[in-house]
Amino acid sequence: MGSAVERTDEHVRDYLIYRGFTNTLKHLDNEIKADKEKGLRVDKIIEQLLQLVTTFDLFGLKEYWIYLDRRLFCRLEDVYRSTVNKLRTSLYRYYLINTVQVSPAMIGQLCSTVGGARLPKKD
């Protein structure tokens, strides 16, 4: 599905160039860069999640996960809900492990800003 979206984007780009709509083309490129769904490409979504983890952006990570949950995961069958929850828990654990290993000083800041009660509990 991702390749169909990319092909459509390319066709729209070609049309905008053909018609000389350079400002619209710039806006399209900016919108594509800011696209949270990343064209529904799994590799781009994972890349975004990992970037949020490695930059210690817990707020961004939580917001992006909520966005994915509302836009993608809510459409899955109920049988996959536990898998999505395990994935979320594992992602937050990975964030904590990365924080401890790379920047132990961030732990104090993390605890003071987030609080242990707000971190997801084991399912």
C-alpha positions in Angstrom: 0.0 0.0 0.0 2.9 2.3 0.7 4.1 2.1 -2.9 0.7 3.1 -4.2 0.7 6.2 -2.0 4.2 7.1 -3.2 3.3 6.6 -6.8 0.3 8.9 -6.3 2.4 11.5 -4.6 4.8 11.4 -7.6 1.9 11.8 -10.1 0.6 14.8 -8.1 4.2 16.2 -8.0 4.6 15.8 -11.8 1.2 17.5 -12.4 2.1 20.4 -10.2 5.5 20.9 -12.0 3.7 20.6 -15.4 1.2 23.3 -14.4 3.9 25.5 -12.8 2.4 25.4 -9.3 5.7 25.7 -7.5 4.3 27.2 -4.3 1.8 24.4 -4.1 4.6 21.9 -4.8 6.5 23.3 -1.9 3.5 23.0 0.4 2.9 19.4 -0.7 6.6 18.5 0.1 6.3 20.1 3.5 3.0 18.3 4.2 4.6 15.0 3.1 7.5 15.6 5.5 5.2 16.3 8.4 2.9 13.3 7.6 2.5 11.3 10.8 1.3 8.2 9.0 4.5 8.2 6.9 2.6 7.0 3.8 1.6 3.9 5.9 5.1 2.5 5.4 6.1 0.4 8.3 9.8 1.2 8.0 9.1 4.9 8.1 6.8 4.6 11.2 9.4 2.5 13.0 12.1 5.0 12.0 10.0 7.8 13.5 9.4 5.8 16.8 13.1 5.0 17.1 14.1 8.6 16.5 11.8 9.7 19.3 13.4 7.1 21.6 16.9 8.1 20.8 16.2 11.8 21.2 14.6 11.1 24.6 11.3 12.7 23.5 8.9 10.9 25.8 6.1 13.4 25.2 6.5 13.0 21.4 6.6 9.3 21.7 3.4 9.2 23.7 1.7 11.6 21.4 2.8 9.6 18.3 1.6 6.3 19.8 -1.8 7.8 20.7 -2.0 9.1 17.1 -1.2 5.6 15.7 -3.6 4.0 18.1 -6.4 6.3 17.0 -5.7 6.1 13.3 -4.4 2.6 12.8 -4.6 0.2 15.7 -8.2 0.9 16.6 -9.2 -0.6 13.2 -7.6 -3.9 14.0 -9.6 -6.9 15.1 -9.9 -7.4 18.8 -7.7 -10.5 18.7 -4.7 -8.1 18.0 -5.4 -5.7 20.9 -3.2 -7.6 23.3 -0.4 -7.6 20.8 -0.7 -3.9 20.3 -0.6 -3.4 24.1 2.5 -5.6 24.4 4.2 -3.6 21.6 3.4 -0.3 23.4 4.7 -1.7 26.7 7.9 -2.9 25.0 8.4 0.4 23.3 8.2 2.3 26.6 10.6 -0.2 28.2 13.0 0.3 25.3 12.7 4.0 25.9 13.6 3.6 29.6 16.5 1.2 28.9 17.9 3.5 26.2 17.6 6.4 28.7 19.4 4.5 31.5 22.2 3.3 29.2 22.8 6.5 27.2 22.1 9.3 29.7 21.6 8.3 33.4 21.2 11.9 34.2 17.9 11.9 32.3 16.4 9.5 34.8 16.0 12.1 37.4 14.5 14.5 35.0 12.2 11.8 33.6 10.9 10.9 37.1 10.3 14.5 38.0 8.5 15.5 34.8 6.5 12.3 34.1 6.2 10.4 37.4 6.1 6.7 37.7 2.3 6.5 37.9 2.0 7.7 34.3 4.2 5.1 32.8 2.4 2.1 31.4 2.0 -0.9 33.7 2.7 -4.5 32.7 -0.4 -6.0 30.9 
